[in-house]
Amino acid sequence: MSTADLTNVCPVCGAEEGLDVLLLRMFADEVVRQLVAELLTKALPLGDLVVRYMRLHKPAKQRLRMSTVRKLLAELVPDVQRTSIERKGRIWIVSPESWRAAFQIVFDAADKGKLSLPLEGNGYLYGVLVNLADRREAETEQQREQGLRQRLDDSAPVTTAEAAEVARRVVERESAPDPEAAERAAAIKRKLADDLAAKKARLQSQEAQP
């Protein structure tokens, strides 16, 4: 892939321009342009999206400063390549699909005038990534909890480790600052306790029968 293979499409008029032309408008230094083009087309799988994303940091009628480019790419490139980010004191796994989805959310917000441009840093993008990862984790955990409840209803064996893991995650969500999340976590915790008590009662009843 070369810089000519990547194009940027204007969301207003639909005009297209190659990455080489775009970089020429963004960077004054020829060596820097070549290095960035090499990085984006060969080393970074989401290079076309990163170029479009960097444009959101460019002041009107000005070129991006090298210090801005350096700061953006120094954080962005390693995280894209290792498919994870560190935020809120923990590591979040971010797949290439999640990166693409997050970039698109940022682009859509910019197109709708919901962003204050130019952007400063990667904070907004990384906030979107955390929200996507958090939502995916919540959906996965909900499926696990539903599976555990189904096994309880079917009187299937449930290991202590499984129950402890679910309880731990419930407690984590219960302490979340979001009142709705805390309420949902408390409801799940009560449901698990009721299910375990009901299963124990059934087993005791069966054992008491002659």
C-alpha atoms as a printed R data frame, in Angstrom:
    type eleno elety resid chain resno       x       y      z
1   ATOM     1    CA   MET     A     1   0.000   0.000  0.000
2   ATOM     2    CA   SER     A     2   1.263   3.477 -0.879
3   ATOM     3    CA   THR     A     3   0.117   6.935  0.107
4   ATOM     4    CA   ALA     A     4  -1.676   7.199 -3.222
5   ATOM     5    CA   ASP     A     5  -3.832   4.181 -2.337
6   ATOM     6    CA   LEU     A     6  -5.381   5.960  0.661
7   ATOM     7    CA   THR     A     7  -7.900   8.692  0.010
8   ATOM     8    CA   ASN     A     8  -9.702  11.192  2.179
9   ATOM     9    CA   VAL     A     9 -13.288  12.077  1.258
10  ATOM    10    CA   CYS     A    10 -14.695  15.476  2.164
11  ATOM    11    CA   PRO     A    11 -17.943  14.908  4.127
12  ATOM    12    CA   VAL     A    12 -19.425  18.108  2.625
13  ATOM    13    CA   CYS     A    13 -18.683  18.026 -1.095
14  ATOM    14    CA   GLY     A    14 -17.492  14.441 -1.574
15  ATOM    15    CA   ALA     A    15 -14.174  15.480 -3.121
16  ATOM    16    CA   GLU     A    16 -11.348  12.974 -2.770
17  ATOM    17    CA   GLU     A    17  -7.649  13.555 -2.221
18  ATOM    18    CA   GLY     A    18  -4.776  11.134 -1.810
19  ATOM    19    CA   LEU     A    19  -2.920  10.701  1.443
20  ATOM    20    CA   ASP     A    20   0.179  12.200 -0.128
21  ATOM    21    CA   VAL     A    21  -1.738  15.401 -0.958
22  ATOM    22    CA   LEU     A    22  -3.312  15.457  2.485
23  ATOM    23    CA   LEU     A    23   0.057  15.092  4.208
24  ATOM    24    CA   LEU     A    24   1.467  17.870  2.025
25  ATOM    25    CA   ARG     A    25  -1.214  20.210  3.337
26  ATOM    26    CA   MET     A    26  -0.753  19.063  6.945
27  ATOM    27    CA   PHE     A    27   3.039  18.982  7.300
28  ATOM    28    CA   ALA     A    28   5.605  21.449  6.040
29  ATOM    29    CA   ASP     A    29   8.656  19.222  6.522
30  ATOM    30    CA   GLU     A    30   9.264  16.719  3.694
31  ATOM    31    CA   VAL     A    31  11.149  14.250  5.902
32  ATOM    32    CA   VAL     A    32   8.352  14.271  8.459
33  ATOM    33    CA   ARG     A    33   5.780  13.709  5.702
34  ATOM    34    CA   GLN     A    34   7.674  10.679  4.448
35  ATOM    35    CA   LEU     A    35   8.081   9.225  7.923
36  ATOM    36    CA   VAL     A    36   4.422   9.676  8.781
37  ATOM    37    CA   ALA     A    37   3.322   8.235  5.443
38  ATOM    38    CA   GLU     A    38   5.580   5.203  5.941
39  ATOM    39    CA   LEU     A    39   4.232   4.674  9.422
40  ATOM    40    CA   LEU     A    40   0.596   4.998  8.468
41  ATOM    41    CA   THR     A    41   0.676   2.858  5.331
42  ATOM    42    CA   LYS     A    42   2.944   0.034  6.487
43  ATOM    43    CA   ALA     A    43   3.182  -0.107 10.273
44  ATOM    44    CA   LEU     A    44  -0.323   0.874 11.307
45  ATOM    45    CA   PRO     A    45  -3.352  -1.172 10.162
46  ATOM    46    CA   LEU     A    46  -5.750   1.729 10.785
47  ATOM    47    CA   GLY     A    47  -3.593   4.307  9.050
48  ATOM    48    CA   ASP     A    48  -6.316   5.844  6.895
49  ATOM    49    CA   LEU     A    49  -8.494   6.444  9.955
50  ATOM    50    CA   VAL     A    50  -5.585   7.879 11.931
51  ATOM    51    CA   VAL     A    51  -4.894  10.423  9.180
52  ATOM    52    CA   ARG     A    52  -8.514  11.537  9.216
53  ATOM    53    CA   TYR     A    53  -8.426  11.619 13.019
54  ATOM    54    CA   MET     A    54  -5.316  13.811 13.064
55  ATOM    55    CA   ARG     A    55  -7.086  16.342 10.891
56  ATOM    56    CA   LEU     A    56  -9.510  16.929 13.764
57  ATOM    57    CA   HIS     A    57  -6.554  18.344 15.720
58  ATOM    58    CA   LYS     A    58  -5.533  20.801 12.995
59  ATOM    59    CA   PRO     A    59  -6.430  24.450 13.625
60  ATOM    60    CA   ALA     A    60  -8.291  26.125 10.788
61  ATOM    61    CA   LYS     A    61  -6.023  27.472  8.041
62  ATOM    62    CA   GLN     A    62  -2.939  26.122  9.812
63  ATOM    63    CA   ARG     A    63  -0.772  23.039  9.636
64  ATOM    64    CA   LEU     A    64  -0.384  20.613 12.476
65  ATOM    65    CA   ARG     A    65   2.551  21.337 14.720
66  ATOM    66    CA   MET     A    66   5.161  18.607 14.953
67  ATOM    67    CA   SER     A    67   4.823  18.607 18.731
68  ATOM    68    CA   THR     A    68   1.110  17.834 18.372
69  ATOM    69    CA   VAL     A    69   1.724  15.035 15.879
70  ATOM    70    CA   ARG     A    70   4.438  13.560 18.082
71  ATOM    71    CA   LYS     A    71   2.197  13.590 21.156
72  ATOM    72    CA   LEU     A    72  -0.768  12.039 19.344
73  ATOM    73    CA   LEU     A    73   1.165   9.267 17.624
74  ATOM    74    CA   ALA     A    74   3.390   8.476 20.608
75  ATOM    75    CA   GLU     A    75   0.296   7.361 22.510
76  ATOM    76    CA   LEU     A    76  -1.871   6.145 19.654
77  ATOM    77    CA   VAL     A    77   0.476   3.962 17.617
78  ATOM    78    CA   PRO     A    78   1.702   1.655 20.440
79  ATOM    79    CA   ASP     A    79  -1.842   1.210 21.746
80  ATOM    80    CA   VAL     A    80  -3.224   0.330 18.311
81  ATOM    81    CA   GLN     A    81  -0.429  -2.170 17.741
82  ATOM    82    CA   ARG     A    82  -0.834  -3.911 21.107
83  ATOM    83    CA   THR     A    83  -4.674  -3.720 20.931
84  ATOM    84    CA   SER     A    84  -5.078  -2.322 24.438
85  ATOM    85    CA   ILE     A    85  -5.229   0.980 26.284
86  ATOM    86    CA   GLU     A    86  -4.701   1.984 29.899
87  ATOM    87    CA   ARG     A    87  -7.327   4.202 31.457
88  ATOM    88    CA   LYS     A    88  -8.927   4.592 34.892
89  ATOM    89    CA   GLY     A    89  -6.180   2.548 36.494
90  ATOM    90    CA   ARG     A    90  -6.719  -0.596 34.418
91  ATOM    91    CA   ILE     A    91  -5.989  -2.193 31.059
92  ATOM    92    CA   TRP     A    92  -8.777  -2.329 28.482
93  ATOM    93    CA   ILE     A    93  -8.560  -4.770 25.572
94  ATOM    94    CA   VAL     A    94  -9.395  -2.984 22.323
95  ATOM    95    CA   SER     A    95  -9.757  -4.988 19.123
96  ATOM    96    CA   PRO     A    96  -9.176  -3.482 15.657
97  ATOM    97    CA   GLU     A    97 -12.952  -3.532 15.188
98  ATOM    98    CA   SER     A    98 -13.376  -1.496 18.371
99  ATOM    99    CA   TRP     A    99 -10.785   1.014 17.174
100 ATOM   100    CA   ARG     A   100 -12.667   1.403 13.901
101 ATOM   101    CA   ALA     A   101 -15.982   1.803 15.717
102 ATOM   102    CA   ALA     A   102 -14.509   4.405 18.075
103 ATOM   103    CA   PHE     A   103 -12.957   6.405 15.242
104 ATOM   104    CA   GLN     A   104 -16.300   6.385 13.423
105 ATOM   105    CA   ILE     A   105 -18.126   7.612 16.531
106 ATOM   106    CA   VAL     A   106 -15.648  10.493 16.789
107 ATOM   107    CA   PHE     A   107 -16.020  11.318 13.084
108 ATOM   108    CA   ASP     A   108 -19.814  11.241 13.316
109 ATOM   109    CA   ALA     A   109 -19.745  13.554 16.332
110 ATOM   110    CA   ALA     A   110 -17.472  15.962 14.462
111 ATOM   111    CA   ASP     A   111 -19.667  15.890 11.343
112 ATOM   112    CA   LYS     A   112 -22.732  16.681 13.467
113 ATOM   113    CA   GLY     A   113 -20.994  19.604 15.133
114 ATOM   114    CA   LYS     A   114 -20.974  17.952 18.562
115 ATOM   115    CA   LEU     A   115 -17.223  18.327 19.059
116 ATOM   116    CA   SER     A   116 -15.236  21.417 19.917
117 ATOM   117    CA   LEU     A   117 -12.543  21.482 17.241
118 ATOM   118    CA   PRO     A   118  -9.644  21.283 17.035
119 ATOM   119    CA   LEU     A   119  -9.370  18.378 19.454
120 ATOM   120    CA   GLU     A   120  -6.652  18.439 22.074
121 ATOM   121    CA   GLY     A   121  -5.044  15.062 22.681
122 ATOM   122    CA   ASN     A   122  -6.593  11.601 22.502
123 ATOM   123    CA   GLY     A   123  -8.850  11.983 25.537
124 ATOM   124    CA   TYR     A   124 -12.163  12.006 23.685
125 ATOM   125    CA   LEU     A   125 -11.262   9.022 21.507
126 ATOM   126    CA   TYR     A   126 -10.037   7.016 24.479
127 ATOM   127    CA   GLY     A   127 -13.197   7.860 26.395
128 ATOM   128    CA   VAL     A   128 -15.205   6.367 23.537
129 ATOM   129    CA   LEU     A   129 -12.987   3.262 23.562
130 ATOM   130    CA   VAL     A   130 -13.507   2.776 27.308
131 ATOM   131    CA   ASN     A   131 -17.276   3.133 26.922
132 ATOM   132    CA   LEU     A   132 -17.316   0.539 24.137
133 ATOM   133    CA   ALA     A   133 -15.137  -1.874 26.114
134 ATOM   134    CA   ASP     A   134 -17.201  -1.350 29.266
135 ATOM   135    CA   ARG     A   135 -20.424  -2.017 27.370
136 ATOM   136    CA   ARG     A   136 -18.974  -5.173 25.840
137 ATOM   137    CA   GLU     A   137 -17.813  -6.409 29.249
138 ATOM   138    CA   ALA     A   138 -21.251  -5.711 30.739
139 ATOM   139    CA   GLU     A   139 -22.954  -7.687 27.965
140 ATOM   140    CA   THR     A   140 -20.553 -10.609 28.440
141 ATOM   141    CA   GLU     A   141 -21.050 -10.580 32.198
142 ATOM   142    CA   GLN     A   142 -24.811 -10.439 31.804
143 ATOM   143    CA   GLN     A   143 -24.677 -13.519 29.597
144 ATOM   144    CA   ARG     A   144 -22.553 -15.326 32.195
145 ATOM   145    CA   GLU     A   145 -24.946 -14.401 34.973
146 ATOM   146    CA   GLN     A   146 -27.928 -15.533 32.918
147 ATOM   147    CA   GLY     A   147 -26.174 -18.833 32.265
148 ATOM   148    CA   LEU     A   148 -25.486 -19.275 35.974
149 ATOM   149    CA   ARG     A   149 -29.089 -18.515 36.891
150 ATOM   150    CA   GLN     A   150 -30.285 -21.008 34.284
151 ATOM   151    CA   ARG     A   151 -28.053 -23.677 35.779
152 ATOM   152    CA   LEU     A   152 -29.426 -22.870 39.217
153 ATOM   153    CA   ASP     A   153 -32.978 -23.197 37.904
154 ATOM   154    CA   ASP     A   154 -32.081 -26.540 36.334
155 ATOM   155    CA   SER     A   155 -30.409 -27.712 39.561
156 ATOM   156    CA   ALA     A   156 -27.167 -28.105 37.624
157 ATOM   157    CA   PRO     A   157 -23.935 -28.074 39.646
158 ATOM   158    CA   VAL     A   158 -22.377 -24.650 40.167
159 ATOM   159    CA   THR     A   159 -18.814 -24.401 41.415
160 ATOM   160    CA   THR     A   160 -17.834 -22.176 44.306
161 ATOM   161    CA   ALA     A   161 -15.387 -20.369 42.023
162 ATOM   162    CA   GLU     A   162 -18.151 -19.492 39.556
163 ATOM   163    CA   ALA     A   163 -20.416 -18.130 42.270
164 ATOM   164    CA   ALA     A   164 -17.533 -16.180 43.823
165 ATOM   165    CA   GLU     A   165 -16.565 -14.622 40.490
166 ATOM   166    CA   VAL     A   166 -20.109 -13.503 39.777
167 ATOM   167    CA   ALA     A   167 -20.429 -12.104 43.304
168 ATOM   168    CA   ARG     A   168 -17.149 -10.204 42.921
169 ATOM   169    CA   ARG     A   169 -18.277  -8.560 39.710
170 ATOM   170    CA   VAL     A   170 -21.651  -7.727 41.208
171 ATOM   171    CA   VAL     A   171 -19.951  -6.016 44.149
172 ATOM   172    CA   GLU     A   172 -17.740  -4.036 41.743
173 ATOM   173    CA   ARG     A   173 -20.754  -2.752 39.850
174 ATOM   174    CA   GLU     A   174 -22.654  -2.125 43.076
175 ATOM   175    CA   SER     A   175 -19.956   0.341 44.133
176 ATOM   176    CA   ALA     A   176 -20.051   2.172 40.792
177 ATOM   177    CA   PRO     A   177 -20.896   5.903 40.875
178 ATOM   178    CA   ASP     A   178 -23.779   5.358 38.437
179 ATOM   179    CA   PRO     A   179 -26.959   4.957 40.575
180 ATOM   180    CA   GLU     A   180 -28.692   2.897 37.883
181 ATOM   181    CA   ALA     A   181 -25.711   0.551 37.592
182 ATOM   182    CA   ALA     A   182 -25.616   0.156 41.367
183 ATOM   183    CA   GLU     A   183 -29.342  -0.610 41.445
184 ATOM   184    CA   ARG     A   184 -28.998  -3.233 38.714
185 ATOM   185    CA   ALA     A   185 -26.047  -4.797 40.519
186 ATOM   186    CA   ALA     A   186 -28.003  -4.948 43.781
187 ATOM   187    CA   ALA     A   187 -30.929  -6.603 41.990
188 ATOM   188    CA   ILE     A   188 -28.639  -9.232 40.484
189 ATOM   189    CA   LYS     A   189 -27.060  -9.844 43.863
190 ATOM   190    CA   ARG     A   190 -30.484 -10.370 45.461
191 ATOM   191    CA   LYS     A   191 -31.560 -12.673 42.635
192 ATOM   192    CA   LEU     A   192 -28.441 -14.799 42.987
193 ATOM   193    CA   ALA     A   193 -28.972 -15.066 46.746
194 ATOM   194    CA   ASP     A   194 -32.617 -16.062 46.246
195 ATOM   195    CA   ASP     A   195 -31.677 -18.654 43.619
196 ATOM   196    CA   LEU     A   196 -28.997 -20.182 45.826
197 ATOM   197    CA   ALA     A   197 -31.384 -20.293 48.795
198 ATOM   198    CA   ALA     A   198 -34.097 -21.927 46.689
199 ATOM   199    CA   LYS     A   199 -31.691 -24.533 45.369
200 ATOM   200    CA   LYS     A   200 -30.472 -25.303 48.885
201 ATOM   201    CA   ALA     A   201 -34.063 -25.698 50.078
202 ATOM   202    CA   ARG     A   202 -34.855 -28.097 47.229
203 ATOM   203    CA   LEU     A   203 -31.816 -30.211 48.019
204 ATOM   204    CA   GLN     A   204 -32.705 -30.320 51.715
205 ATOM   205    CA   SER     A   205 -36.259 -31.320 50.845
206 ATOM   206    CA   GLN     A   206 -35.034 -34.121 48.613
207 ATOM   207    CA   GLU     A   207 -32.664 -35.390 51.299
208 ATOM   208    CA   ALA     A   208 -35.451 -35.381 53.893
209 ATOM   209    CA   GLN     A   209 -37.659 -37.624 51.779
210 ATOM   210    CA   PRO     A   210 -37.514 -41.330 52.741
